[in-house]
Amino acid sequence: MAVSIIPDVSDATLGVALTLAWLIVLVGSLYQYGYGTRSREWFYLTFSAGALWLAFSLLQVSTAFAQLRRSGIVALAVVVFCTGIATGVRWWGLRNSGTDARAEA
């Protein structure tokens, strides 16, 4: 008889938990950047990583819905993924520019 330490959790349940967690990360990074406690470089890095993981989480959530809603959630995941890539490219450019990101903010 095998004993499992990890409970049996569906992809949708895990996706909802991860979606909420990454939304909190994105809102928190926006809040910190808005109040000047986080540099632009760190904001782009955090936002890019958060958006990529949020897109992945949305794909997990989509498994719990019917076809029409699933298509909408997948489309949203694609938009969020592209936003994460674009933000990552901006972070990469800012990182390689040699300028102080705090001075630009």
Buried (B, 14 or more C-beta within 10 A) or exposed (E): EEEEEEEEEEBBBEBBBBBEEBEEBBEEBBEBBEEEEBBBBBBBBBBBBBBBBBBBBBBBBBEBBEEEEBEEBBEBBEEBBEBBBEBBEBBEEBEEEEEEBEEEE
